[in-house]
Amino acid sequence: MTTLDDLRALGLFEARAPRYTSYPPANHFSSAVGPETTAGWIKAIPSGARVSLYLHIPYCRRLCWFCACRTQGTSTDRPLVPYLAQLLSELALVGAQLRPDLVISQIHLGGGTPTLFNPAMLRQLGAALRAFRPMADDLQFSVEIDPTELDQPRIDALSEIGMTRASIGVQDFDPEVQEAIGRKQSFELTREVVDMLRGVGITSLNMDILYGLPYQTKARMADSVAKVLSLNPDRVALYGYAHVPWMAKRQVMIPADALPSPEERLELFDVSRQMFLGGGFREIGIDHYARATDTLALADDQGRLRRNFQGYTDDTSDVLIGLGASAISRYPQGYAQNQTISSRYATAIAKGSLATERGYAMLDEDQLRAAMIESLMCSFTLDLPAIAARFDLPVEAIRERTASLRQRFSGQIADSGDMIRLTQSSRLIARLAAQELDSFQMPQGRHSRAM
């Protein structure tokens, strides 16, 4: 069994590592990928393919200090109307280059705060999405929700346009913690929103909660988790707060001296984990928990679990098209990210051009390592013969690429020669293990703590 001293020896408490929601991580994207490259990738999507859409709404009524997402504050609805028009224009630009017989399998509205759109705007967006391409019979349509920016008319509109899953940001219910991160949100309001969502037939409810926030203690963490459990979500994302003020300037508002130590973060994670397991949830990957009937748990059972920019997913589409400022698309050939500054995004769309600012065109070696890292992050295993067959390589070539992993984590893995499996503290060390498969040099200090 891996002890606290073992984890220290592995460098867990000092290490920084990517979250590996993509490979390579987005900090390796460059301007070598532009609108012309993206257009070529879009046109190459084969007939009959299943395609997923991600729409990024970057506006928030309040800017939570903990957040590192690409967002901007607005006290009025004034910028929302032109932004919706830009989204619809981009949708048309992409649609003009796509084959007509594609099927949309998943839609995700993220942000930012998508529920800043009023009911009429939501219905307008929904109509455009339905006209874009046919929807799959098993379409999943998820929406990120801030309970402080939601009411019954918006919920009704979201239900009408096809929302099947609501994802509610909780983070923490303790008032002192909320004050420290700039996000006041009462349990009572959250419960009211949950009741309204269930009332319109939403059967899939996700909640996000964070550990590692300022002033969190085991008792406060346990109280917040207990409140989450009382709301009976279908899945939960338990994320470690990433304090990266050099990347997310608003995080300078977070009192750094009140942040828990890495060892204390481990305690917060462990108390939460035990409560979710005791509450009838299954562990999924490194940071998700799901009911046995949830589609994420079913995907895990069937070996279909994937990892993308939204975290863990059961989306098996090879193509994820990102729309909106800063949105990232994933194609079989690589990644493309839109202009991150809203005004530049708007200018590109107004000119009738795709808004790609940067990206990464993957080489065969990148594809191989991406597949290995995703397998390790999703199932904590590497099936070397299966990987070798997929990439038409000898098994020995895969063994060579795992030598560093096997050496560093010899006490935490089972290694049969053909199968490598993390066996000890797998959810804690998966990012470090994946880093041993990463051929890119990590810029010092660019990533969040591995614990």
C-alpha positions as CSV (number, residue, x, y, z in Angstrom):
1,M,0.0,0.0,0.0
2,T,1.3,3.5,-0.9
3,T,1.9,5.5,2.3
4,L,2.2,9.2,2.8
5,D,6.0,8.9,2.7
6,D,5.8,7.0,-0.6
7,L,3.8,9.8,-2.1
8,R,6.3,12.4,-0.8
9,A,9.1,10.3,-2.3
10,L,7.3,10.3,-5.7
11,G,7.2,14.1,-5.5
12,L,3.4,14.3,-5.5
13,F,3.1,17.2,-3.1
14,E,5.6,19.4,-5.0
15,A,4.9,18.3,-8.5
16,R,3.0,20.3,-11.2
17,A,1.5,18.4,-14.1
18,P,-1.0,19.0,-16.9
19,R,-4.6,17.7,-16.3
20,Y,-4.3,16.0,-19.7
21,T,-7.7,17.1,-21.0
22,S,-5.8,17.2,-24.3
23,Y,-2.4,16.0,-25.6
24,P,-0.4,17.9,-26.1
25,P,-1.6,20.4,-23.5
26,A,-2.9,23.7,-24.9
27,N,0.2,25.6,-23.9
28,H,1.9,23.9,-26.8
29,F,-0.6,25.3,-29.4
30,S,0.8,27.8,-31.9
31,S,-0.2,30.0,-34.7
32,A,1.0,27.4,-37.2
33,V,-2.6,26.2,-37.2
34,G,-4.9,28.9,-38.6
35,P,-8.3,29.3,-40.4
36,E,-7.1,27.5,-43.6
37,T,-5.9,24.5,-41.6
38,T,-9.2,24.3,-39.7
39,A,-11.2,24.6,-42.9
40,G,-9.3,21.6,-44.4
41,W,-10.0,19.5,-41.3
42,I,-13.7,20.4,-41.3
43,K,-14.0,19.4,-45.0
44,A,-12.2,16.1,-44.3
45,I,-14.9,14.9,-41.8
46,P,-16.3,11.8,-43.5
47,S,-19.9,11.3,-44.6
48,G,-22.2,9.9,-41.8
49,A,-19.9,10.9,-39.0
50,R,-21.1,11.7,-35.5
51,V,-20.0,15.2,-34.5
52,S,-20.2,17.0,-31.1
53,L,-20.5,20.7,-30.6
54,Y,-19.2,22.9,-27.8
55,L,-20.5,26.5,-27.6
56,H,-18.6,28.9,-25.3
57,I,-20.5,31.8,-23.8
58,P,-17.7,33.8,-22.1
59,Y,-19.8,36.3,-20.2
60,C,-20.5,36.2,-16.5
61,R,-22.5,38.6,-14.2
62,R,-19.8,38.1,-11.6
63,L,-16.2,36.9,-12.0
64,C,-15.5,34.2,-9.5
65,W,-12.0,34.6,-8.3
66,F,-11.1,30.9,-8.3
67,C,-12.0,30.5,-12.0
68,A,-9.3,30.2,-14.7
69,C,-11.7,29.9,-17.6
70,R,-11.8,32.4,-20.5
71,T,-14.6,34.7,-19.2
72,Q,-15.4,38.4,-18.9
73,G,-17.8,40.3,-16.7
74,T,-20.9,42.2,-17.8
75,S,-23.4,44.1,-15.7
76,T,-25.9,44.3,-18.5
77,D,-27.2,42.2,-21.3
78,R,-25.8,44.6,-23.9
79,P,-22.9,42.4,-25.2
80,L,-25.0,39.2,-25.3
81,V,-27.1,40.1,-28.4
82,P,-24.2,40.7,-30.8
83,Y,-22.4,37.7,-29.3
84,L,-25.3,35.4,-30.0
85,A,-25.4,36.8,-33.6
86,Q,-21.7,36.0,-33.9
87,L,-22.2,32.4,-32.7
88,L,-25.0,31.9,-35.2
89,S,-22.8,33.3,-38.0
90,E,-19.9,31.0,-37.0
91,L,-22.3,28.1,-37.0
92,A,-23.3,29.0,-40.6
93,L,-19.7,29.4,-41.6
94,V,-18.8,25.9,-40.2
95,G,-22.0,24.4,-41.7
96,A,-21.1,25.6,-45.2
97,Q,-18.0,23.5,-45.1
98,L,-19.5,20.3,-43.5
99,R,-21.0,17.4,-45.4
100,P,-24.8,17.5,-45.2
101,D,-25.3,14.0,-43.8
102,L,-23.4,14.4,-40.5
103,V,-25.2,13.7,-37.2
104,I,-24.9,15.8,-34.0
105,S,-24.3,13.4,-31.1
106,Q,-23.6,15.8,-28.2
107,I,-24.0,19.5,-27.5
108,H,-22.5,21.4,-24.6
109,L,-23.2,25.0,-23.7
110,G,-20.3,26.2,-21.5
111,G,-18.8,29.4,-20.2
112,G,-18.9,31.7,-18.6
113,T,-22.6,31.6,-17.8
114,P,-24.8,30.4,-20.7
115,T,-27.9,31.1,-18.7
116,L,-27.3,34.8,-19.1
117,F,-29.1,34.4,-22.4
118,N,-32.7,35.2,-21.9
119,P,-35.5,32.7,-22.9
120,A,-35.9,34.2,-26.4
121,M,-32.2,34.1,-27.1
122,L,-32.0,30.5,-25.9
123,R,-34.9,29.5,-28.2
124,Q,-33.2,31.3,-31.1
125,L,-30.0,29.4,-30.4
126,G,-31.9,26.1,-30.1
127,A,-33.6,26.7,-33.5
128,A,-30.3,27.3,-35.2
129,L,-28.8,24.2,-33.7
130,R,-31.7,22.1,-34.9
131,A,-31.4,23.5,-38.4
132,F,-27.6,23.0,-38.4
133,R,-27.6,19.2,-38.8
134,P,-29.8,16.3,-37.8
135,M,-29.7,15.4,-34.1
136,A,-28.8,11.8,-33.1
137,D,-31.6,9.8,-31.4
138,D,-29.4,9.5,-28.4
139,L,-28.4,13.2,-28.3
140,Q,-27.0,14.4,-25.1
141,F,-27.4,18.2,-24.6
142,S,-25.7,19.6,-21.5
143,V,-25.7,23.1,-20.1
144,E,-23.5,24.7,-17.4
145,I,-25.6,26.5,-14.9
146,D,-25.0,29.1,-12.3
147,P,-28.0,29.0,-9.9
148,T,-27.7,32.7,-9.2
149,E,-28.5,33.4,-12.9
150,L,-31.4,31.1,-13.5
151,D,-35.2,31.3,-13.3
152,Q,-38.2,29.2,-14.4
153,P,-38.6,30.9,-17.8
154,R,-35.0,30.1,-18.7
155,I,-35.3,26.6,-17.4
156,D,-38.4,26.1,-19.5
157,A,-36.6,27.5,-22.6
158,L,-33.6,25.1,-22.0
159,S,-36.0,22.2,-21.7
160,E,-37.8,23.2,-24.9
161,I,-34.5,23.3,-26.9
162,G,-33.5,19.9,-25.8
163,M,-31.4,20.1,-22.7
164,T,-30.9,16.6,-21.2
165,R,-28.2,17.3,-18.6
166,A,-27.7,20.3,-16.3
167,S,-24.3,20.9,-14.7
168,I,-24.4,23.0,-11.6
169,G,-21.3,24.7,-10.2
170,V,-21.3,24.4,-6.4
171,Q,-17.6,24.6,-5.4
172,D,-18.3,24.9,-1.7
173,F,-21.3,25.8,0.5
174,D,-19.4,27.3,3.4
175,P,-20.0,31.1,3.7
176,E,-16.4,32.0,4.6
177,V,-15.0,29.9,1.8
178,Q,-17.5,31.5,-0.6
179,E,-16.5,34.9,0.5
180,A,-12.9,34.1,-0.1
181,I,-13.4,32.9,-3.7
182,G,-16.0,35.6,-4.7
183,R,-18.9,33.2,-5.2
184,K,-21.8,33.6,-2.9
185,Q,-24.4,30.9,-3.5
186,S,-26.6,29.6,-0.8
187,F,-27.6,25.9,-0.4
188,E,-31.2,26.9,-0.3
189,L,-31.0,28.6,-3.7
190,T,-29.1,25.7,-5.2
191,R,-31.8,23.3,-3.9
192,E,-34.5,25.4,-5.4
193,V,-32.8,25.3,-8.8
194,V,-32.4,21.6,-8.5
195,D,-36.1,21.2,-7.8
196,M,-37.0,23.3,-10.8
197,L,-34.7,21.3,-13.1
198,R,-36.1,18.0,-11.9
199,G,-39.6,19.5,-12.4
200,V,-39.1,19.9,-16.1
201,G,-37.8,16.3,-16.5
202,I,-34.1,16.7,-16.2
203,T,-32.9,13.2,-15.3
204,S,-29.2,13.8,-15.5
205,L,-27.7,16.3,-13.0
206,N,-24.0,17.0,-12.6
207,M,-22.5,19.0,-9.8
208,D,-18.9,20.4,-9.5
209,I,-17.3,20.8,-6.1
210,L,-13.7,21.9,-5.3
211,Y,-11.2,20.9,-2.7
212,G,-8.1,23.0,-1.9
213,L,-9.9,26.3,-1.5
214,P,-9.0,28.9,1.1
215,Y,-10.3,28.2,4.7
216,Q,-11.5,24.7,3.8
217,T,-11.2,22.2,6.6
218,K,-12.2,18.6,6.8
219,A,-15.3,19.5,8.7
220,R,-16.3,22.2,6.3
221,M,-15.6,20.0,3.3
222,A,-17.7,17.2,4.8
223,D,-20.6,19.5,5.4
224,S,-20.5,20.7,1.8
225,V,-20.3,17.2,0.4
226,A,-23.2,16.2,2.7
227,K,-25.3,19.0,1.2
228,V,-24.4,17.9,-2.3
229,L,-25.4,14.3,-1.5
230,S,-28.7,15.6,-0.2
231,L,-29.5,17.1,-3.6
232,N,-29.1,13.6,-5.2
233,P,-27.1,14.4,-8.3
234,D,-26.4,11.7,-10.8
235,R,-22.7,12.5,-11.2
236,V,-20.2,14.7,-9.4
237,A,-16.9,16.3,-10.5
238,L,-14.5,16.6,-7.5
239,Y,-11.8,19.0,-8.8
240,G,-8.7,20.2,-7.0
241,Y,-8.6,24.0,-7.1
242,A,-5.7,25.1,-9.4
243,H,-4.1,28.2,-8.0
244,V,-2.4,29.7,-11.1
245,P,-2.5,33.5,-10.7
246,W,0.2,33.9,-13.3
247,M,-2.3,32.6,-15.8
248,A,-5.6,33.7,-14.2
249,K,-5.0,37.2,-12.9
250,R,-8.3,37.4,-10.9
251,Q,-6.8,34.7,-8.6
252,V,-4.6,37.3,-7.0
253,M,-7.8,38.1,-5.0
254,I,-7.6,34.6,-3.4
255,P,-5.8,34.8,0.0
256,A,-2.9,32.5,-0.8
257,D,-1.9,32.2,2.9
258,A,-5.3,30.6,3.6
259,L,-4.9,27.9,1.0
260,P,-4.4,24.3,2.4
261,S,-1.1,22.7,2.1
262,P,-0.7,19.8,-0.3
263,E,-1.0,17.3,2.5
264,E,-4.1,19.1,3.7
265,R,-5.5,19.0,0.1
266,L,-5.0,15.2,0.3
267,E,-7.1,15.0,3.5
268,L,-9.9,17.1,1.9
269,F,-9.9,14.9,-1.2
270,D,-10.0,11.7,0.9
271,V,-12.9,12.8,3.2
272,S,-14.9,13.8,0.1
273,R,-14.0,10.6,-1.7
274,Q,-15.1,8.4,1.2
275,M,-18.4,10.3,1.5
276,F,-19.2,9.9,-2.2
277,L,-18.4,6.2,-2.1
278,G,-20.5,5.8,1.0
279,G,-23.3,7.7,-0.7
280,G,-23.6,5.2,-3.5
281,F,-21.4,6.7,-6.1
282,R,-18.7,4.9,-8.2
283,E,-15.3,6.4,-8.9
284,I,-14.8,7.4,-12.5
285,G,-11.3,8.4,-13.5
286,I,-9.3,10.7,-11.3
287,D,-12.0,13.1,-10.2
288,H,-15.5,12.0,-11.1
289,Y,-18.2,10.1,-9.3
290,A,-21.4,8.7,-10.8
291,R,-24.4,6.6,-10.0
292,A,-24.3,3.1,-11.5
293,T,-27.1,4.1,-13.9
294,D,-25.4,7.3,-15.2
295,T,-24.1,7.2,-18.7
296,L,-20.6,8.0,-17.5
297,A,-20.6,4.9,-15.3
298,L,-22.0,2.8,-18.2
299,A,-19.2,4.1,-20.5
300,D,-16.6,3.2,-17.8
301,D,-18.1,-0.4,-17.6
302,Q,-17.9,-0.8,-21.4
303,G,-14.4,0.7,-21.9
304,R,-15.8,3.8,-23.7
305,L,-14.7,6.4,-21.2
306,R,-13.0,9.3,-22.9
307,R,-11.3,12.5,-21.8
308,N,-11.6,16.0,-23.4
309,F,-11.6,19.7,-22.4
310,Q,-14.8,19.2,-20.3
311,G,-13.1,16.4,-18.3
312,Y,-14.4,12.8,-18.5
313,T,-17.1,12.0,-21.1
314,D,-18.9,9.1,-22.8
315,D,-18.6,11.0,-26.1
316,T,-17.0,8.7,-28.6
317,S,-17.1,11.2,-31.5
318,D,-13.8,11.8,-33.3
319,V,-14.8,15.4,-33.9
320,L,-15.6,18.1,-31.3
321,I,-16.3,21.5,-33.0
322,G,-15.8,24.4,-30.6
323,L,-17.8,27.6,-31.4
324,G,-17.3,31.0,-29.7
325,A,-14.4,33.0,-28.4
326,S,-11.6,30.8,-27.1
327,A,-13.4,27.6,-27.9
328,I,-11.2,24.6,-28.7
329,S,-12.0,22.1,-31.4
330,R,-10.7,18.6,-31.6
331,Y,-10.3,16.9,-35.0
332,P,-8.5,13.6,-35.9
333,Q,-5.7,15.7,-37.3
334,G,-5.3,18.0,-34.3
335,Y,-6.6,20.9,-32.2
336,A,-7.8,24.4,-33.2
337,Q,-8.6,27.2,-30.8
338,N,-10.6,30.3,-31.7
339,Q,-9.5,33.8,-31.0
340,T,-9.4,34.2,-27.2
341,I,-10.2,37.9,-27.2
342,S,-13.9,38.5,-27.9
343,S,-13.3,41.6,-30.1
344,R,-10.8,39.7,-32.3
345,Y,-13.2,36.8,-32.5
346,A,-16.0,39.1,-33.6
347,T,-13.8,40.7,-36.2
348,A,-12.9,37.3,-37.8
349,I,-16.6,36.2,-37.9
350,A,-17.6,39.6,-39.4
351,K,-15.1,39.1,-42.2
352,G,-16.7,35.7,-43.0
353,S,-13.6,33.8,-41.8
354,L,-13.2,31.0,-39.3
355,A,-11.9,32.4,-36.1
356,T,-9.0,30.0,-35.5
357,E,-6.1,31.7,-33.6
358,R,-3.8,28.8,-32.9
359,G,-3.7,25.0,-32.6
360,Y,-1.6,21.9,-33.0
361,A,-1.4,19.5,-36.0
362,M,-0.6,16.1,-34.6
363,L,2.1,13.8,-35.8
364,D,1.9,10.0,-35.7
365,E,3.9,10.0,-32.5
366,D,1.6,12.6,-30.9
367,Q,-1.4,10.4,-31.8
368,L,0.3,7.4,-30.2
369,R,1.2,9.2,-26.9
370,A,-2.3,10.8,-26.8
371,A,-3.9,7.4,-26.9
372,M,-1.6,6.0,-24.2
373,I,-2.2,9.0,-21.9
374,E,-5.9,8.9,-22.4
375,S,-6.0,5.2,-21.6
376,L,-3.9,5.8,-18.4
377,M,-6.1,8.7,-17.3
378,C,-9.4,6.8,-18.0
379,S,-8.7,3.2,-16.9
380,F,-5.3,3.4,-15.2
381,T,-4.1,0.7,-17.6
382,L,-2.0,0.3,-20.7
383,D,-2.7,-2.7,-23.0
384,L,0.6,-2.7,-24.9
385,P,-0.3,-5.3,-27.6
386,A,-3.6,-3.4,-28.3
387,I,-1.9,-0.1,-28.6
388,A,0.8,-1.6,-30.8
389,A,-1.8,-3.1,-33.1
390,R,-3.8,0.1,-33.3
391,F,-0.7,2.0,-34.4
392,D,0.9,-0.8,-36.4
393,L,4.0,-0.9,-34.3
394,P,5.9,-3.8,-32.6
395,V,5.0,-4.3,-28.9
396,E,8.6,-3.7,-28.1
397,A,8.3,-0.1,-29.4
398,I,5.5,0.6,-26.9
399,R,7.5,-1.0,-24.1
400,E,10.4,1.3,-24.9
401,R,8.1,4.3,-24.5
402,T,6.9,3.1,-21.1
403,A,10.3,2.4,-19.7
404,S,10.4,5.7,-17.7
405,L,6.9,5.1,-16.3
406,R,7.7,1.5,-15.2
407,Q,10.9,2.6,-13.6
408,R,9.6,5.6,-11.6
409,F,6.4,3.9,-10.5
410,S,7.6,0.3,-10.0
411,G,6.1,0.2,-6.6
412,Q,2.7,1.4,-7.7
413,I,2.1,-0.7,-10.8
414,A,1.4,-4.2,-11.9
415,D,3.4,-5.0,-14.9
416,S,2.9,-8.3,-16.8
417,G,5.0,-7.2,-19.7
418,D,2.0,-6.8,-21.9
419,M,-0.3,-4.9,-19.5
420,I,0.6,-2.1,-17.2
421,R,-1.9,-1.1,-14.5
422,L,-1.7,1.5,-11.7
423,T,-2.5,-0.4,-8.5
424,Q,-1.7,2.0,-5.7
425,S,-3.1,5.5,-5.2
426,S,-3.9,5.5,-8.9
427,R,-6.2,8.5,-8.8
428,L,-3.5,10.5,-7.0
429,I,-0.6,9.7,-9.2
430,A,-2.2,9.3,-12.7
431,R,-1.2,12.7,-13.8
432,L,2.4,12.1,-12.7
433,A,2.4,8.7,-14.4
434,A,0.9,10.2,-17.6
435,Q,3.7,12.8,-17.5
436,E,6.2,10.0,-18.0
437,L,4.6,9.3,-21.4
438,D,4.7,13.0,-22.4
439,S,7.4,13.9,-24.9
440,F,7.0,17.6,-24.5
441,Q,9.1,19.6,-22.2
442,M,6.9,21.3,-19.5
443,P,7.6,25.0,-19.1
444,Q,8.5,25.6,-15.4
445,G,5.5,26.6,-13.3
446,R,3.0,26.5,-16.2
447,H,0.7,23.8,-14.7
448,S,-1.3,23.3,-11.5
449,R,-0.2,21.1,-8.6
450,A,-0.6,17.4,-9.2
451,M,-2.2,17.1,-5.8
